[in-house]
Amino acid sequence: MWRQKMRHSTILSNDVGYWVMPDGTVRDAQLLRENVMGSWGAAMVEQVAGRRYVPSGAPPGFSGIFRLDRFTLRATEDVPIGSRVPQRMGRLTLHVVDLTETDVMTDARRSTSGDGAME
């Protein structure tokens, strides 16, 4: 079933947003964007909700840090027998990328785009 879907879509991905609390626990993990991955979305949210991070030592009243992870399900690209057109086929792999915007990323983007050059 997944192989059929993979032929029609090159890469499937879900975005999961969540809060990391000062004590290292995860709160309010939820699926923010879903791309035809069916029951995989619930499993991804469950995996994120079960994570534990190192306590931050933040001052009392600190609300935590919002994070965003992209889970991507994809197959390797290959050319099937009798074709010359590369396709995603074969064994599926799951990749997780942190999409959280940080101050360092924001500053780097500004310095390269000219939107407020760094001094």
Salt bridges, closest charged atoms under 4 A:
ASP15 OD2 - ARG33 NE 3.22
ASP15 OD1 - ARG70 NE 2.65
ASP28 OD2 - ARG27 NE 3.61
ASP69 OD2 - ARG51 NH1 2.59
ASP98 OD2 - ARG67 NH2 2.64
GLU101 OE2 - ARG109 NH1 2.89
